[in-house]
Amino acid sequence: METRNQPDPNTPLPSFSIVVETENLAVTDIAGLEESLDSLAGQQPSPAQAREVIVIESGDVPKKLLDRLTAKYPWVRFVRAEGDLSYEGAKIEGARRSTGEIVLYADSDCVYEPDWIWSMLAPFGAYSDLSVLAGETAIRGEGPYALAIALTFFFDGHTGGNDLYQRPTYYFNNVAFRRRFLLDNPPAVEGASYRGGIVMHIAELSRKGCPIWWQPWARAHHAPPKGLATWFWRYLLIGADNVAIRRSMLGEWENWRRSVRGGRWAKLKRRLKANIGRKPRSAWYLPLALPIAGLSAGLVYAGAGIALAKPNYILKNFKQLERVSQSHSADVPGARSSGG
């Protein structure tokens, strides 16, 4: 595996923008946005030094909270999403509205460790050939449920490593791009999947020979799915996405999956090492976590089976539930923002 040294602490930093989307707030805790911004507020360099910090507001932030956040974080600019933007669409809209050389992506359901901004920016200053830099994301929380999610969700956790390294994937909640490169090589913003556009983008970058570097010092902590309904739908959607991606990528799917994950047992081994090897007390939760992990995996297979029989069924019904949830919020005075 190719590696690179960490940049010198005095490395000049490029200009930057930060983009946060709120699409995830439709299925998670609304307070997560404030937690996310709090985790950025005290960092060095300060987010106030960014060309702009843009929050793509998809209508899920109550106006009262929006007004409070605007007063609390004067460096944040809230931008109302036009139309029904997808997750990837909101990300690209943020890049289009940015002016920094580097675009850092954060999500409203993640919190970021104190040196995250520097850790993401410095490698771009040190290595002119670097176009994509991913940080490491772990599931936050303690207990059997959090451990079960950490073993079965998207993220491998924190490696505890030091050197930059290459890996053929990224997650949009903890990644940075050279803005011009991203706009020239954007992910698809429409498709028959929930988050599959990211996988397709990664595959396209691989075809073009663009390496994805990882920064183990840029650590994020992602909230686990909150509540039974959110857990249920998120894992069904993972299964449905797997089918949609497999159809789109044809013969490339298996090769890509093996290159990224190294097989199911290798993935489980990595995650056990990240979550129990670095926090041995978590082993006490394993007997209760494994049944939850098994149910989660079962939902993935169920989602895949449903998607094979009815390709758009799960995504269509999930989006209908999202619209119903948002319309209920709209009936409450001040529950939805008028944009900004």
Backbone as numpy.savetxt, mean C-alpha at the origin, in Angstrom:
# Nx Ny Nz CAx CAy CAz Cx Cy Cz
21.84 -12.06 -4.80 20.99 -10.86 -4.80 21.87 -9.61 -4.80
21.62 -8.72 -5.75 22.42 -7.50 -5.84 22.03 -6.54 -4.73
23.03 -5.92 -4.11 22.78 -4.96 -3.04 23.57 -3.68 -3.28
23.20 -2.64 -2.55 23.92 -1.37 -2.58 24.02 -0.84 -1.16
25.08 -0.07 -0.91 25.25 0.52 0.41 24.23 1.63 0.64
23.96 1.86 1.91 23.10 2.99 2.26 23.79 4.30 1.92
23.03 5.32 1.55 23.64 6.62 1.22 24.32 7.25 2.42
25.27 8.12 2.13 25.89 8.93 3.17 24.85 9.84 3.81
24.89 10.04 5.14 23.90 10.92 5.79 23.85 12.33 5.21
24.93 12.78 4.60 24.97 14.14 4.04 24.60 14.19 2.56
24.07 13.10 2.04 23.67 13.08 0.63 22.63 14.16 0.36
22.85 15.00 -0.66 21.83 15.99 -1.02 20.54 15.29 -1.45
19.42 15.81 -0.95 18.13 15.18 -1.24 17.44 15.87 -2.40
16.80 15.12 -3.27 16.06 15.73 -4.37 14.76 16.36 -3.87
14.17 17.21 -4.68 12.86 17.76 -4.33 11.83 16.62 -4.34
10.79 16.77 -3.53 9.86 15.65 -3.39 8.43 16.13 -3.14
7.52 15.25 -3.45 6.10 15.41 -3.14 5.64 14.15 -2.42
4.63 14.28 -1.60 4.04 13.13 -0.90 2.58 13.03 -1.33
2.15 11.84 -1.68 0.77 11.60 -2.08 0.16 10.57 -1.14
-0.97 10.91 -0.56 -1.73 10.01 0.32 -3.12 9.85 -0.28
-3.59 8.63 -0.39 -4.97 8.46 -0.89 -5.86 8.00 0.26
-7.17 8.25 0.12 -8.12 7.88 1.18 -9.10 6.81 0.71
-8.85 6.20 -0.45 -9.77 5.18 -0.95 -9.92 4.03 0.03
-8.83 3.70 0.75 -8.89 2.61 1.72 -9.81 2.91 2.89
-10.12 4.18 3.13 -10.96 4.52 4.27 -12.38 4.00 4.13
-12.76 3.62 2.90 -14.09 3.02 2.71 -14.21 1.69 3.43
-13.06 1.04 3.71 -13.10 -0.29 4.33 -12.22 -0.35 5.58
-11.88 0.78 6.15 -11.04 0.75 7.34 -11.44 1.89 8.28
-10.63 2.17 9.26 -10.96 3.13 10.30 -10.69 4.55 9.82
-11.69 5.43 9.92 -11.53 6.81 9.45 -10.43 7.54 10.21
-10.19 7.15 11.47 -9.14 7.80 12.26 -7.75 7.48 11.74
-7.66 6.50 10.86 -6.35 6.12 10.34 -5.66 7.23 9.58
-6.43 8.10 8.92 -5.82 9.19 8.17 -5.04 10.12 9.09
-5.63 10.47 10.23 -4.92 11.36 11.15 -3.69 10.67 11.73
-3.79 9.40 12.04 -2.62 8.66 12.52 -1.51 8.67 11.48
-1.88 8.47 10.23 -0.90 8.45 9.16 -0.19 9.79 9.03
-0.96 10.87 9.02 -0.37 12.21 8.91 0.46 12.55 10.15
0.01 12.10 11.32 0.80 12.32 12.55 2.18 11.67 12.43
2.23 10.50 11.82 3.51 9.79 11.72 4.47 10.49 10.75
3.94 11.30 9.86 4.78 12.05 8.93 5.18 13.42 9.48
4.37 13.96 10.39 4.49 15.37 10.77 5.84 15.72 11.38
6.40 14.84 12.21 7.63 15.19 12.92 8.90 14.72 12.26
8.83 14.26 11.02 10.01 13.68 10.39 10.95 14.75 9.84
12.19 14.32 9.60 13.19 15.17 8.94 13.71 14.44 7.72
13.65 15.06 6.55 13.11 16.40 6.34 11.60 16.45 6.62
11.15 17.61 7.01 9.74 17.79 7.35 8.88 17.71 6.10
7.67 17.18 6.21 6.76 17.23 5.07 6.45 18.65 4.62
6.67 19.63 5.52 6.49 21.03 5.13 7.52 21.45 4.07
8.62 20.68 3.95 9.64 20.98 2.94 9.31 20.36 1.58
8.26 19.55 1.53 7.85 18.96 0.26 7.30 20.04 -0.66
7.41 19.80 -1.95 6.77 20.70 -2.90 5.26 20.77 -2.63
4.71 19.61 -2.32 3.32 19.53 -1.90 3.09 18.18 -1.22
2.17 18.16 -0.28 1.65 16.92 0.30 0.19 16.88 -0.09
-0.15 15.97 -0.97 -1.49 15.91 -1.55 -2.23 14.71 -0.97
-3.41 14.97 -0.42 -4.30 13.90 0.00 -5.43 13.83 -1.02
-5.47 12.72 -1.76 -6.54 12.51 -2.73 -7.77 12.05 -1.96
-8.73 12.94 -1.83 -9.90 12.71 -0.97 -11.03 12.15 -1.81
-11.43 10.92 -1.50 -12.41 10.21 -2.33 -13.82 10.27 -1.76
-14.05 11.20 -0.82 -15.40 11.36 -0.28 -15.66 10.59 0.99
-14.63 9.96 1.55 -14.81 9.14 2.75 -14.41 9.87 4.03
-13.91 11.11 3.90 -13.47 11.86 5.08 -14.56 12.83 5.50
-15.12 12.68 6.71 -16.15 13.62 7.17 -15.62 15.05 7.17
-16.49 16.00 6.84 -16.06 17.38 6.70 -15.46 17.93 8.00
-16.03 17.52 9.14 -15.51 18.00 10.42 -14.05 17.58 10.60
-13.74 16.32 10.27 -12.36 15.85 10.37 -11.49 16.54 9.33
-12.02 16.73 8.13 -11.27 17.39 7.08 -10.85 18.80 7.51
-11.79 19.55 8.11 -11.47 20.91 8.57 -10.41 20.89 9.66
-10.52 19.92 10.58 -9.55 19.84 11.67 -8.16 19.49 11.14
-8.10 18.56 10.19 -6.80 18.18 9.63 -6.18 19.32 8.85
-7.00 20.10 8.16 -6.48 21.24 7.41 -5.85 22.26 8.35
-6.48 22.47 9.51 -5.92 23.41 10.49 -4.68 22.83 11.17
-4.68 21.54 11.43 -3.58 20.90 12.14 -2.34 20.74 11.28
-2.54 20.47 9.99 -1.42 20.24 9.06 -1.52 21.24 7.91
-1.03 22.44 8.09 -1.15 23.45 7.02 -0.39 23.09 5.76
0.50 22.12 5.84 1.27 21.69 4.66 0.52 20.67 3.81
-0.68 20.28 4.21 -1.46 19.31 3.46 -2.44 20.03 2.53
-2.54 19.54 1.31 -3.56 20.04 0.37 -4.50 18.89 0.04
-5.77 19.05 0.38 -6.77 18.05 0.08 -7.33 18.30 -1.32
-7.34 17.25 -2.13 -7.83 17.33 -3.51 -8.95 16.32 -3.66
-10.11 16.78 -4.04 -11.25 15.88 -4.21 -11.10 15.10 -5.51
-11.20 13.79 -5.42 -11.12 12.93 -6.59 -12.34 13.16 -7.48
-12.10 13.29 -8.76 -13.18 13.46 -9.71 -13.62 12.09 -10.22
-14.92 11.82 -10.11 -15.43 10.54 -10.58 -15.07 9.41 -9.63
-15.21 8.20 -10.13 -14.96 6.99 -9.33 -13.56 6.46 -9.61
-12.57 7.15 -9.03 -11.18 6.75 -9.27 -10.87 5.43 -8.57
-10.14 4.56 -9.25 -9.62 3.35 -8.63 -8.45 3.72 -7.71
-7.99 2.72 -6.96 -6.83 2.91 -6.10 -5.63 3.38 -6.90
-5.34 2.67 -8.01 -4.22 3.06 -8.86 -4.48 4.41 -9.51
-5.74 4.67 -9.88 -6.07 5.95 -10.48 -5.82 7.11 -9.55
-6.13 6.94 -8.26 -5.88 7.99 -7.28 -4.38 8.25 -7.14
-3.60 7.18 -7.19 -2.14 7.34 -7.09 -1.60 8.15 -8.27
-2.03 7.82 -9.47 -1.52 8.52 -10.65 -2.04 9.95 -10.69
-3.26 10.17 -10.24 -3.76 11.55 -10.17 -2.89 12.39 -9.25
-2.44 11.79 -8.14 -1.53 12.51 -7.24 -0.22 12.85 -7.91
0.32 11.93 -8.71 1.59 12.20 -9.42 1.40 13.32 -10.44
0.27 13.32 -11.12 0.01 14.38 -12.11 -0.06 15.75 -11.46
-0.54 15.81 -10.24 -0.70 17.09 -9.55 0.55 17.49 -8.77
1.57 16.62 -8.77 2.80 16.88 -8.03 3.81 17.60 -8.90
4.79 18.22 -8.23 5.87 18.90 -8.96 7.26 18.48 -8.49
7.35 17.66 -7.43 8.66 17.22 -6.95 9.29 16.23 -7.90
10.62 16.15 -7.86 11.32 15.16 -8.68 10.96 13.75 -8.27
10.77 13.54 -6.95 10.42 12.23 -6.41 9.01 12.31 -5.82
8.21 11.28 -6.10 6.88 11.17 -5.50 6.91 10.03 -4.50
6.63 10.34 -3.23 6.54 9.34 -2.17 5.07 9.02 -1.95
4.77 7.72 -1.89 3.39 7.29 -1.72 3.18 6.71 -0.32
2.15 7.25 0.34 1.73 6.76 1.64 0.24 6.45 1.58
-0.24 5.61 2.48 -1.66 5.27 2.53 -2.25 5.70 3.87
-3.54 5.93 3.85 -4.23 6.43 5.04 -4.40 5.36 6.12
-4.13 4.09 5.79 -4.22 3.04 6.81 -2.85 2.54 7.25
-1.82 3.36 7.03 -0.46 3.02 7.45 0.12 4.13 8.32
1.02 3.76 9.22 1.84 4.74 9.93 3.30 4.45 9.57
4.13 5.50 9.62 5.48 5.44 9.09 6.48 5.78 10.19
7.59 5.03 10.22 8.60 5.25 11.25 9.31 6.58 11.03
9.92 7.14 12.09 10.36 8.54 12.07 11.33 8.94 10.98
12.12 8.02 10.45 13.09 8.38 9.40 12.64 7.94 8.02
11.35 7.72 7.85 10.83 7.19 6.59 11.12 8.12 5.41
10.85 9.41 5.57 11.02 10.33 4.44 12.48 10.36 4.00
13.40 10.50 4.97 14.83 10.52 4.59 15.23 9.21 3.93
14.80 8.09 4.51 15.21 6.79 4.00 14.73 6.57 2.57
13.59 7.16 2.22 13.08 7.02 0.86 13.75 7.97 -0.12
14.15 9.13 0.35 14.70 10.14 -0.55 16.20 9.96 -0.81
16.96 9.63 0.22 18.42 9.64 0.10 18.95 8.72 -1.00
18.40 7.50 -1.19 18.93 6.67 -2.28 18.77 7.31 -3.66
17.73 8.10 -3.87 17.57 8.78 -5.15 18.65 9.84 -5.34
19.06 10.47 -4.24 20.15 11.43 -4.32 21.49 10.76 -4.56
21.65 9.54 -4.04 22.94 8.86 -4.14 23.10 8.08 -5.44
22.01 7.59 -6.00 22.08 6.71 -7.17 21.18 7.27 -8.28
21.81 7.83 -9.28 21.05 8.50 -10.34 20.28 7.54 -11.22
20.65 6.25 -11.23 19.97 5.28 -12.07 18.78 4.63 -11.39
18.48 5.03 -10.18 17.38 4.43 -9.42 16.07 5.13 -9.79
15.06 4.36 -10.19 13.77 4.92 -10.59 12.63 4.54 -9.66
12.74 3.37 -9.01 11.69 2.87 -8.13 12.35 2.37 -6.84
11.82 2.81 -5.71 12.33 2.37 -4.42 11.16 2.01 -3.52
11.15 0.78 -3.05 10.08 0.31 -2.17 10.58 0.23 -0.74
9.70 0.52 0.21 9.98 0.32 1.62 9.34 -0.96 2.11
9.67 -1.36 3.32 9.14 -2.59 3.90 7.93 -2.28 4.77
6.86 -3.06 4.59 5.61 -2.85 5.31 5.29 -4.10 6.12
4.86 -3.88 7.37 4.46 -4.97 8.26 3.06 -4.70 8.78
2.36 -5.75 9.16 1.06 -5.59 9.82 1.30 -5.18 11.26
0.60 -4.15 11.70 0.80 -3.68 13.07 -0.21 -4.32 14.02
0.12 -4.29 15.29 -0.77 -4.84 16.31 -0.21 -6.10 16.93
-0.78 -6.46 18.05 -0.38 -7.66 18.78 -1.58 -8.60 18.87
-1.32 -9.87 19.10 -2.39 -10.81 19.32 -2.57 -11.79 18.18
-3.43 -12.80 18.37 -3.61 -13.84 17.36 -4.11 -13.32 16.02
-5.05 -12.37 16.05 -5.60 -11.87 14.79 -4.53 -11.15 13.98
-3.79 -10.24 14.61 -2.75 -9.51 13.90 -1.70 -10.47 13.34
-1.32 -11.50 14.11 -0.34 -12.46 13.62 -0.89 -13.25 12.43
-2.16 -13.65 12.50 -2.76 -14.38 11.39 -2.76 -13.55 10.12
-3.07 -12.27 10.23 -3.07 -11.38 9.07 -1.64 -11.21 8.55
-0.69 -11.07 9.47 0.71 -10.91 9.06 1.21 -12.13 8.28
0.68 -13.31 8.57 1.12 -14.52 7.89 0.44 -14.73 6.55
-0.69 -14.06 6.31 -1.50 -14.39 5.12 -1.79 -13.20 4.21
-1.53 -11.97 4.65 -1.87 -10.81 3.83 -0.72 -10.55 2.85
-0.66 -9.37 2.28 0.28 -9.10 1.20 1.73 -8.99 1.66
1.97 -8.49 2.87 3.29 -7.97 3.21 4.14 -8.98 3.97
5.45 -8.99 3.66 6.38 -9.92 4.30 6.93 -9.41 5.62
6.70 -8.15 5.94 7.20 -7.60 7.20 8.57 -6.97 7.04
9.20 -6.68 8.16 10.48 -5.98 8.19 11.62 -6.99 8.32
12.59 -6.85 7.45 13.68 -7.83 7.46 14.75 -7.52 8.50
14.85 -6.25 8.90 15.93 -5.86 9.80 17.25 -5.71 9.10
17.26 -5.70 7.77 18.49 -5.58 7.02 19.02 -4.16 6.95
20.17 -4.00 6.33 20.81 -2.69 6.22 20.97 -2.24 4.77
21.44 -3.09 3.89 21.73 -2.68 2.52 20.45 -2.59 1.68
20.49 -1.72 0.68 19.46 -1.73 -0.34 19.55 -3.05 -1.10
18.41 -3.59 -1.51 18.42 -4.84 -2.25 17.33 -4.81 -3.32
17.43 -5.73 -4.27 16.45 -5.79 -5.35 15.43 -6.90 -5.09
14.19 -6.60 -5.47 13.12 -7.59 -5.40 12.06 -7.19 -6.42
11.50 -8.13 -7.20 10.63 -7.75 -8.31 9.18 -7.50 -7.89
8.96 -6.60 -6.96 7.61 -6.22 -6.57 7.68 -4.91 -5.79
6.53 -4.33 -5.50 6.43 -3.18 -4.59 5.00 -3.12 -4.10
4.76 -2.32 -3.07 3.41 -2.06 -2.58 3.20 -0.55 -2.58
2.02 -0.12 -3.05 1.80 1.30 -3.28 1.62 2.08 -1.98
1.59 1.41 -0.84 1.49 2.15 0.42 2.85 2.59 0.95
3.92 2.16 0.28 5.27 2.43 0.79 6.25 2.31 -0.37
6.22 3.30 -1.25 7.06 3.25 -2.45 7.31 4.68 -2.93
8.39 4.88 -3.65 8.71 6.18 -4.23 9.17 5.97 -5.67
8.81 6.92 -6.53 9.20 6.89 -7.94 9.80 8.23 -8.33
10.70 8.20 -9.30 10.99 9.44 -10.00 9.72 9.80 -10.77
9.24 10.99 -10.52 7.92 11.37 -11.05 7.84 11.22 -12.56
8.85 11.68 -13.27 8.82 11.61 -14.72 8.77 10.17 -15.20
9.52 9.30 -14.53 9.53 7.88 -14.89 8.14 7.29 -14.70
7.48 7.60 -13.58 6.16 7.03 -13.31 5.13 7.51 -14.33
5.15 8.78 -14.65 4.19 9.30 -15.63 4.43 8.72 -17.02
5.68 8.39 -17.31 5.99 7.74 -18.59 5.67 6.25 -18.58
5.59 5.66 -17.39 5.35 4.21 -17.24 4.29 3.97 -16.17
3.06 4.46 -16.37 2.06 4.37 -15.32 1.39 3.00 -15.26
0.83 2.64 -14.10 0.00 1.44 -14.04 -1.33 1.69 -14.72
-1.99 0.63 -15.15 -3.35 0.76 -15.68 -4.27 1.18 -14.54
-5.17 2.11 -14.83 -6.04 2.62 -13.77 -7.44 2.02 -13.84
-7.71 1.22 -14.84 -8.99 0.53 -14.95 -8.72 -0.94 -15.22
-9.60 -1.78 -14.73 -9.42 -3.21 -14.98 -10.47 -4.02 -14.26
-10.37 -5.34 -14.40 -11.37 -6.23 -13.82 -10.91 -6.78 -12.49
-10.11 -6.02 -11.74 -9.61 -6.48 -10.45 -9.61 -5.32 -9.46
-9.44 -5.66 -8.19 -9.45 -4.65 -7.12 -8.09 -3.99 -6.97
-7.02 -4.80 -6.87 -5.67 -4.29 -6.75 -4.73 -4.91 -7.78
-5.29 -5.59 -8.76 -4.47 -6.30 -9.72 -3.65 -5.41 -10.62
-4.05 -4.14 -10.77 -3.29 -3.23 -11.61 -1.85 -3.06 -11.16
-1.62 -3.20 -9.85 -0.25 -3.08 -9.33 0.61 -4.24 -9.82
0.06 -5.45 -9.78 0.80 -6.61 -10.25 1.11 -6.47 -11.74
0.13 -6.01 -12.50 0.36 -5.81 -13.94 1.45 -4.77 -14.18
1.47 -3.73 -13.34 2.49 -2.70 -13.47 3.88 -3.28 -13.16
3.96 -4.07 -12.12 5.24 -4.69 -11.76 5.73 -5.58 -12.90
4.82 -6.35 -13.49 5.20 -7.22 -14.60 5.69 -6.39 -15.79
5.04 -5.25 -16.05 5.46 -4.39 -17.16 6.84 -3.80 -16.90
7.10 -3.37 -15.65 8.43 -2.86 -15.32 9.49 -3.94 -15.51
9.15 -5.16 -15.15 10.09 -6.27 -15.33 10.39 -6.49 -16.80
9.35 -6.45 -17.65 9.56 -6.63 -19.08 10.47 -5.55 -19.66
10.39 -4.35 -19.08 11.19 -3.23 -19.58 12.59 -3.21 -18.95
12.87 -4.16 -18.07 14.19 -4.24 -17.46 14.44 -3.20 -16.40
13.38 -2.71 -15.75 13.55 -1.70 -14.69 13.65 -2.39 -13.33
14.78 -2.31 -12.65 14.89 -2.95 -11.33 14.11 -2.18 -10.28
13.55 -2.91 -9.34 12.88 -2.32 -8.18 13.77 -2.53 -6.97
14.26 -1.44 -6.41 15.13 -1.51 -5.24 14.28 -1.40 -3.98
14.78 -2.04 -2.92 14.08 -2.02 -1.63 14.98 -1.38 -0.57
14.33 -0.59 0.28 15.01 0.12 1.35 14.52 -0.43 2.70
15.33 -1.28 3.38 14.86 -1.88 4.63 14.71 -0.88 5.77
15.28 0.32 5.62 15.13 1.33 6.66 13.81 2.11 6.55
13.14 2.00 5.44 11.88 2.74 5.23 10.72 1.84 5.64
10.38 1.90 6.92 9.43 0.95 7.48 8.06 1.58 7.71
7.04 0.85 7.25 5.65 1.24 7.47 4.94 0.13 8.23
3.86 0.52 8.91 3.05 -0.41 9.68 1.60 -0.28 9.21
1.07 -1.34 8.64 -0.24 -1.34 8.01 -1.28 -1.90 8.97
-2.41 -1.22 9.08 -3.49 -1.72 9.94 -4.07 -3.00 9.37
-4.37 -4.00 10.21 -5.05 -5.19 9.70 -6.49 -4.84 9.34
-7.14 -5.64 8.51 -8.55 -5.38 8.20 -9.38 -5.26 9.48
-10.17 -4.20 9.57 -10.90 -3.92 10.81 -12.32 -4.46 10.70
-12.64 -5.40 11.56 -13.99 -5.95 11.59 -14.15 -7.17 10.71
-15.15 -7.97 11.04 -15.38 -9.23 10.34 -15.70 -9.02 8.87
-16.55 -8.04 8.56 -16.95 -7.82 7.18 -15.77 -7.41 6.31
-14.93 -6.50 6.83 -13.76 -6.06 6.06 -12.80 -7.21 5.82
-12.54 -7.99 6.87 -11.67 -9.17 6.72 -12.23 -10.11 5.66
-13.52 -10.39 5.73 -14.17 -11.31 4.80 -14.00 -10.85 3.35
-14.31 -9.59 3.08 -14.25 -9.09 1.70 -12.82 -8.96 1.19
-11.91 -8.53 2.05 -10.53 -8.33 1.58 -9.92 -9.64 1.10
-10.18 -10.74 1.82 -9.59 -12.00 1.40 -10.32 -12.60 0.21
-11.64 -12.43 0.12 -12.34 -12.83 -1.10 -11.78 -12.10 -2.31
-11.52 -10.80 -2.15 -11.00 -10.00 -3.25 -9.59 -10.43 -3.65
-8.77 -10.87 -2.69 -7.44 -11.37 -3.04 -7.58 -12.57 -3.98
-8.49 -13.48 -3.65 -8.69 -14.65 -4.51 -9.21 -14.27 -5.88
-10.18 -13.36 -5.92 -10.72 -12.91 -7.21 -9.65 -12.20 -8.03
-8.82 -11.38 -7.37 -7.73 -10.70 -8.07 -6.74 -11.70 -8.65
-6.44 -12.76 -7.91 -5.49 -13.76 -8.42 -5.97 -14.35 -9.75
-7.28 -14.59 -9.83 -7.83 -15.15 -11.07 -7.77 -14.12 -12.19
-8.15 -12.87 -11.89 -8.13 -11.83 -12.92 -6.72 -11.58 -13.42
-5.76 -11.58 -12.52 -4.36 -11.35 -12.92 -3.85 -12.53 -13.75
-4.17 -13.74 -13.33 -3.74 -14.92 -14.07 -4.27 -14.87 -15.51
-5.53 -14.46 -15.67 -6.11 -14.36 -17.01 -5.40 -13.31 -17.84
-5.05 -12.20 -17.22 -4.43 -11.10 -17.96 -2.99 -11.42 -18.34
-2.30 -12.11 -17.44 -0.87 -12.36 -17.66 -0.61 -13.66 -18.40
-1.64 -14.51 -18.54 -1.50 -15.78 -19.23 -0.32 -16.57 -18.66
0.62 -16.96 -19.49 1.71 -17.81 -19.03 2.70 -17.13 -18.11
2.64 -15.80 -18.00 3.61 -15.09 -17.16 3.31 -15.21 -15.68
2.08 -15.56 -15.31 1.64 -15.51 -13.92 2.49 -16.37 -13.00
2.65 -17.65 -13.35 3.37 -18.56 -12.48 4.83 -18.14 -12.32
5.46 -17.73 -13.42 6.86 -17.28 -13.33 6.98 -16.06 -12.45
6.03 -15.13 -12.58 6.08 -13.93 -11.75 5.88 -14.28 -10.28
4.90 -15.12 -10.00 4.61 -15.46 -8.61 5.79 -16.15 -7.95
6.44 -17.06 -8.68 7.60 -17.74 -8.12 8.76 -16.78 -7.89
8.95 -15.83 -8.82 10.08 -14.90 -8.68 9.88 -13.96 -7.50
8.63 -13.63 -7.21 8.35 -12.69 -6.12 8.27 -13.40 -4.78
7.57 -14.52 -4.75 7.24 -15.16 -3.48 8.06 -16.39 -3.18
8.59 -17.06 -4.24 9.38 -18.25 -4.01 8.59 -19.44 -3.53
7.28 -19.45 -3.76 6.45 -20.56 -3.32 5.81 -20.28 -1.97
4.74 -21.01 -1.67 3.96 -20.75 -0.45 4.77 -21.00 0.82
5.55 -22.10 0.82 6.29 -22.41 2.04 7.41 -21.42 2.28
8.06 -20.98 1.20 9.10 -19.96 1.35 8.50 -18.66 1.89
7.32 -18.31 1.41 6.66 -17.10 1.89 6.32 -17.24 3.38
5.75 -18.39 3.76 5.40 -18.59 5.17 6.65 -18.54 6.05
7.74 -19.14 5.58 8.99 -19.13 6.35 9.48 -17.69 6.56
9.46 -16.88 5.48 9.87 -15.48 5.60 9.04 -14.75 6.64
7.76 -14.99 6.61 6.86 -14.24 7.49 6.96 -14.71 8.94
7.15 -15.99 9.13 7.38 -16.48 10.49 8.66 -15.88 11.06
9.70 -15.80 10.22 10.96 -15.21 10.67 10.78 -13.74 11.00
10.06 -13.01 10.15 9.86 -11.59 10.37 9.01 -11.30 11.60
8.01 -12.15 11.86 7.06 -11.85 12.93 7.35 -12.56 14.24
7.92 -13.76 14.17 8.22 -14.49 15.40 9.71 -14.45 15.69
10.52 -14.53 14.65 11.97 -14.47 14.87 12.40 -13.16 15.49
11.75 -12.05 15.07 12.11 -10.74 15.61 11.30 -10.38 16.84
10.15 -11.06 17.06 9.34 -10.84 18.25 8.94 -12.19 18.83
9.86 -12.85 19.54 9.61 -14.22 20.00 8.34 -14.39 20.82
7.90 -13.33 21.50 6.68 -13.47 22.31 5.45 -13.74 21.45
5.54 -13.41 20.15 4.41 -13.66 19.25 4.13 -15.16 19.09
5.12 -16.00 19.41 4.91 -17.44 19.28 3.76 -17.92 20.16
3.52 -17.22 21.26 2.42 -17.60 22.14 1.06 -17.48 21.44
0.98 -16.62 20.44 -0.30 -16.41 19.74 -0.52 -17.41 18.62
0.52 -18.18 18.27 0.45 -19.02 17.07 -0.68 -20.05 17.12
-0.94 -20.75 18.24 -2.03 -21.74 18.23 -3.39 -21.14 17.89
-3.63 -19.90 18.30 -4.90 -19.25 17.96 -4.84 -18.56 16.60
-3.64 -18.15 16.19 -3.51 -17.45 14.90 -3.68 -18.40 13.73
-3.19 -19.64 13.86 -3.22 -20.56 12.72 -4.64 -20.85 12.22
-5.63 -21.08 13.10 -6.99 -21.28 12.57 -7.52 -20.05 11.82
-7.21 -18.84 12.31 -7.64 -17.63 11.60 -6.94 -17.53 10.25
-5.65 -17.88 10.25 -4.90 -17.88 8.99 -5.50 -18.89 8.01
-5.91 -20.05 8.53 -6.53 -21.06 7.66 -7.84 -20.58 7.08
-8.65 -19.91 7.89 -9.91 -19.35 7.39 -9.65 -18.28 6.34
-8.62 -17.47 6.57 -8.26 -16.42 5.61 -7.86 -17.04 4.27
-7.01 -18.08 4.35 -6.61 -18.76 3.12 -7.81 -19.39 2.43
-8.75 -19.91 3.23 -9.97 -20.49 2.66 -10.79 -19.46 1.90
-10.85 -18.24 2.42 -11.56 -17.18 1.71 -10.89 -16.83 0.39
-9.55 -16.87 0.37 -8.83 -16.61 -0.88 -9.22 -17.65 -1.92
-9.24 -18.93 -1.53 -9.62 -19.98 -2.47 -11.09 -19.86 -2.87
-11.94 -19.46 -1.92 -13.35 -19.27 -2.24 -13.51 -18.13 -3.24
-12.79 -17.04 -3.02 -12.85 -15.91 -3.95 -12.40 -16.31 -5.34
-11.35 -17.12 -5.40 -10.86 -17.58 -6.70 -11.89 -18.48 -7.38
-12.53 -19.37 -6.60 -13.54 -20.26 -7.18 -14.74 -19.49 -7.72
-15.19 -18.51 -6.95 -16.32 -17.69 -7.42 -15.94 -16.93 -8.68
-14.72 -16.37 -8.69 -14.27 -15.59 -9.84 -14.13 -16.45 -11.09
-13.77 -17.72 -10.93 -13.69 -18.61 -12.09 -15.06 -18.85 -12.70
-16.08 -18.93 -11.82 -17.44 -19.17 -12.32 -18.11 -17.89 -12.79
-17.91 -16.80 -12.03 -18.53 -15.50 -12.36 -17.46 -14.43 -12.22
-16.75 -14.10 -13.27 -15.54 -13.27 -13.20 -15.69 -11.95 -12.46
-16.79 -11.24 -12.62 -16.90 -9.90 -12.01 -17.81 -9.86 -10.79
-18.25 -11.02 -10.33 -19.28 -11.06 -9.30 -18.83 -10.43 -7.98
-17.65 -10.83 -7.50 -17.18 -10.35 -6.20 -16.88 -8.86 -6.24
-16.14 -8.42 -7.25 -15.78 -7.01 -7.34 -17.01 -6.14 -7.49
-17.96 -6.56 -8.31 -19.19 -5.80 -8.53 -19.97 -5.63 -7.23
-20.14 -6.71 -6.47 -20.90 -6.64 -5.22 -20.16 -5.83 -4.16
-18.83 -5.95 -4.14 -18.06 -5.16 -3.18 -18.21 -3.67 -3.46
-18.12 -3.29 -4.72 -18.26 -1.87 -5.07 -19.66 -1.35 -4.77
-20.67 -2.19 -4.93 -22.02 -1.78 -4.56 -22.13 -1.53 -3.07
-21.49 -2.38 -2.26 -21.49 -2.17 -0.81 -20.76 -0.88 -0.45
-19.64 -0.60 -1.15 -18.93 0.66 -0.91 -19.81 1.86 -1.20
-20.54 1.81 -2.32 -21.41 2.94 -2.68 -22.52 3.12 -1.66
-23.09 2.01 -1.17 -24.13 2.10 -0.15 -23.57 2.73 1.12
-22.36 2.29 1.51 -21.73 2.85 2.70 -21.49 4.35 2.56
-21.03 4.77 1.38 -20.77 6.18 1.15 -22.06 6.99 1.11
-23.13 6.40 0.54 -24.40 7.13 0.47 -25.00 7.31 1.85
-24.78 6.33 2.74 -25.24 6.48 4.13 -24.50 7.62 4.81
-23.19 7.72 4.52 -22.40 8.82 5.09 -22.91 10.15 4.57
-23.31 10.17 3.30 -23.77 11.42 2.70 -25.05 11.91 3.31
-25.85 10.99 3.90 -27.10 11.39 4.52 -26.91 12.07 5.86
-25.70 11.97 6.42 -25.40 12.58 7.71 -24.80 13.96 7.45
-25.39 15.05 8.02 -24.86 16.40 7.75 -23.37 16.49 8.08
-22.60 16.96 7.10 -21.16 17.14 7.32 -20.35 15.88 7.24
-20.98 14.75 6.87 -20.23 13.50 6.85 -19.35 13.36 5.63
-19.62 14.13 4.58 -18.79 14.06 3.38 -18.27 15.44 3.05
-17.08 15.46 2.50 -16.45 16.72 2.18 -16.90 17.23 0.84
-16.83 18.54 0.67 -17.14 19.15 -0.61 -15.90 19.33 -1.45
-14.79 18.79 -0.98 -13.54 18.87 -1.74 -12.67 19.99 -1.26
-11.47 20.09 -1.89 -10.55 21.11 -1.46 -9.45 21.28 -2.45
